[in-house]
């Protein structure tokens, strides 16, 4: 769908959604899925196109088309924060959390990409580069995997690709099969060896005391990261668990605005804040989240979306790492040219390409188009 306006400023907005099937059925502690939907936005000014996207639902494309496109048309492409503020004001009656923030994210990212391209610089250069390599961790290990699939995926990341940290899903069947979780963690440790860091993610499947009991067992296997042991809405529970285990507690992937992250940081709920640039209303808000986390003495990790996090992650001082998530890596390679490959446990930042350095492979993407 294309929305066009006057020639001055941003004069065109395109939006499309694509459903990319997973390579096999997948599940974590609280959800099952068989495809990933990617909503892609292009904005155009002065003959240059900016690219942004989010992993969400096709309803995001409707929000972009019906609400946000008209807000950014005609605006100065150099004024990205102004456009972001206008979008946030425009969606007041639709609500700030959820798919509305994902829609803003896709447009905001496209606007930053456009601005960097108009200036002919890499986005990381525009934002201000702290590093030219972004640490990553391999992420997958779904509860639906067999032991053999778990060993193969995690082992490949560590032993073949040189990624020294990996994450697996636990909380099988909404936390009702704790013994199976312990078995799988032992399998994973054997597969990656003693030197690699092993992370676990329960997606909020456990109760508080259950999580504390299991954390002790996970620590015996050298687990150093426990993500969402309980619901991320349970800040008191996260704080309590954090005080009872030496394992780092992480959460934040469902944060959509700055106030959410301020509350999480102020509650002492986590050791590492996870923010997702494709959910928390884009790069503009993600950079503010990084500042809030740093003000609380906390580290920041980019949740999923490695191709989108690469440039903003290169620009923040308190970055821990970015999640190299199996589904998103696969979808990115199918839909875009310019996707960066890991090198020694990090993604090199493509400072020689303007903007994000990504281009939609329109012909290849058409087979997945859903809206």
Buried (B, 14 or more C-beta within 10 A) or exposed (E): BEBEBEEEBBBBBBBBBBBBEBEEEBBBBBEEBEBBBBBBBBBBBEEBBBBBBBBBBBBBBBBBBEBBBEBBBBBEBBBBEEBBEBBBEBBEEEEBBBBBBBBBBBBBBBBBBBBBBBBEBBBBBBBEBBBEBBBBBBBBBBBBBEBEBBBEBBBBBBEEBEBBBBBBBBBBBBBEBBEEBBEBBBBBBBBBEEEBBBBBBBBBBBBBEBBBBBBEBBBEBBBBBBBBBBBBEBBEBBBBBBEBBEBBBBBBBBBBBBEBBBEBBEBBBBBBBBBBBBBBBBBBBBBBBBBBBBEBEBBBBBBBBBBBBBBBBBBBEBBBBBBBBBBBBBBBBBBBEBBBEBEEBBBBBBBEBBBBBBBBBEEEBEEBEBB
